[in-house]
Amino acid sequence: MDPLFQQTHKQVHEIQSCMGRLETADKQSVHIVENEIQASIDQIFSRLERLEILSSKEPPNKRQNARLRVDQLKYDVQHLQTALRNFQHRRHAREQQERQREELLSRTFTTNDSDTTIPMDESLQFNSSLQKVHNGMDDLILDGHNILDGLRTQRLTLKVGSLLGDREKASCFSLIQQGLRRRSLTLPTCWACPTQ
């Protein structure tokens, strides 16, 4: 098990050095380096499977240490695999940006067609909904104002009714009601009834 472990450990360090070379490789050779690294990683994974089998066959006093070493190697290789995938993803994104940039630079732009349409249905619907809500709030505030005015009128009517006591002085009462309808808060003067 030890020679296979040493070979696998050495190969992991070689892949780590190749990863540094991957960053500095030119566009033509980057694919070759990636393929070499991926082949080495696949080879290491097959060796790790063999190492797991061999570690389970170790004597009980060495078995835990052997499994720990194999697990550490497996973690290192998975880390390298992830680093390679991240590099490939960044490279693909960079290449796509370059292609899009070249496409934009090579495109010839023309004027807009005469039948250019701007989709504004959602914006118009949203705006009309806001207008309806605004008008509804205005109506609600106006209704509240009218209710308060009605309550004030009822209060004054009740006060005048309690002051008059009976309906003998109907002409005075009708003048008060007319004044309240005009939203006049001052009591009108009645010439027919002398003040008491």
Solvent accessible surface area in square Angstrom, and as a share of the most:
residue,aa,sasa,rsa
1,M,44,0.20
2,D,81,0.42
3,P,97,0.61
4,L,39,0.19
5,F,19,0.08
6,Q,105,0.47
7,Q,101,0.45
8,T,0,0.00
9,H,70,0.31
10,K,135,0.57
11,Q,22,0.10
12,V,4,0.02
13,H,97,0.43
14,E,89,0.40
15,I,4,0.02
16,Q,80,0.35
17,S,77,0.50
18,C,30,0.18
19,M,31,0.14
20,G,45,0.43
21,R,117,0.43
22,L,2,0.01
23,E,110,0.49
24,T,115,0.67
25,A,30,0.23
26,D,84,0.44
27,K,134,0.57
28,Q,143,0.64
29,S,39,0.25
30,V,7,0.04
31,H,85,0.38
32,I,105,0.53
33,V,11,0.06
34,E,8,0.04
35,N,102,0.52
36,E,85,0.38
37,I,2,0.01
38,Q,53,0.24
39,A,62,0.48
40,S,27,0.18
41,I,0,0.00
42,D,78,0.40
43,Q,85,0.38
44,I,0,0.00
45,F,63,0.26
46,S,63,0.41
47,R,53,0.19
48,L,3,0.01
49,E,113,0.51
50,R,121,0.44
51,L,0,0.00
52,E,64,0.29
53,I,88,0.45
54,L,38,0.19
55,S,2,0.01
56,S,49,0.32
57,K,147,0.62
58,E,38,0.17
59,P,69,0.43
60,P,109,0.69
61,N,131,0.67
62,K,118,0.50
63,R,79,0.29
64,Q,151,0.67
65,N,87,0.45
66,A,7,0.05
67,R,116,0.43
68,L,120,0.60
69,R,74,0.27
70,V,2,0.01
71,D,78,0.40
72,Q,99,0.44
73,L,3,0.02
74,K,59,0.25
75,Y,138,0.52
76,D,35,0.18
77,V,0,0.00
78,Q,88,0.39
79,H,112,0.50
80,L,8,0.04
81,Q,17,0.08
82,T,70,0.41
83,A,34,0.26
84,L,0,0.00
85,R,147,0.54
86,N,76,0.39
87,F,11,0.05
88,Q,48,0.21
89,H,132,0.59
90,R,119,0.43
91,R,16,0.06
92,H,99,0.44
93,A,41,0.32
94,R,116,0.42
95,E,48,0.21
96,Q,89,0.40
97,Q,105,0.47
98,E,53,0.24
99,R,150,0.55
100,Q,93,0.41
101,R,129,0.47
102,E,111,0.50
103,E,99,0.44
104,L,100,0.50
105,L,134,0.67
106,S,89,0.57
107,R,122,0.44
108,T,118,0.68
109,F,151,0.63
110,T,121,0.71
111,T,123,0.71
112,N,128,0.66
113,D,107,0.55
114,S,123,0.80
115,D,112,0.58
116,T,82,0.48
117,T,116,0.67
118,I,133,0.67
119,P,129,0.81
120,M,94,0.42
121,D,116,0.60
122,E,146,0.66
123,S,72,0.46
124,L,102,0.51
125,Q,127,0.56
126,F,135,0.56
127,N,79,0.40
128,S,51,0.33
129,S,52,0.33
130,L,93,0.46
131,Q,97,0.43
132,K,148,0.63
133,V,96,0.55
134,H,108,0.48
135,N,83,0.42
136,G,38,0.36
137,M,99,0.44
138,D,70,0.36
139,D,85,0.44
140,L,113,0.56
141,I,118,0.60
142,L,102,0.51
143,D,77,0.40
144,G,31,0.29
145,H,89,0.40
146,N,70,0.36
147,I,112,0.57
148,L,95,0.47
149,D,28,0.15
150,G,31,0.30
151,L,99,0.49
152,R,109,0.40
153,T,52,0.30
154,Q,109,0.48
155,R,132,0.48
156,L,26,0.13
157,T,40,0.23
158,L,133,0.66
159,K,104,0.44
160,V,6,0.04
161,G,32,0.31
162,S,87,0.56
163,L,144,0.72
164,L,44,0.22
165,G,65,0.63
166,D,72,0.38
167,R,182,0.66
168,E,137,0.61
169,K,63,0.27
170,A,61,0.47
171,S,58,0.38
172,C,22,0.13
173,F,27,0.11
174,S,48,0.31
175,L,64,0.32
176,I,14,0.07
177,Q,56,0.25
178,Q,77,0.34
179,G,4,0.03
180,L,17,0.09
181,R,175,0.64
182,R,180,0.66
183,R,160,0.58
184,S,42,0.27
185,L,130,0.65
186,T,104,0.60
187,L,98,0.49
188,P,51,0.32
189,T,94,0.54
190,C,16,0.09
191,W,230,0.81
192,A,78,0.60
193,C,23,0.14
194,P,113,0.71
195,T,133,0.77
196,Q,194,0.86
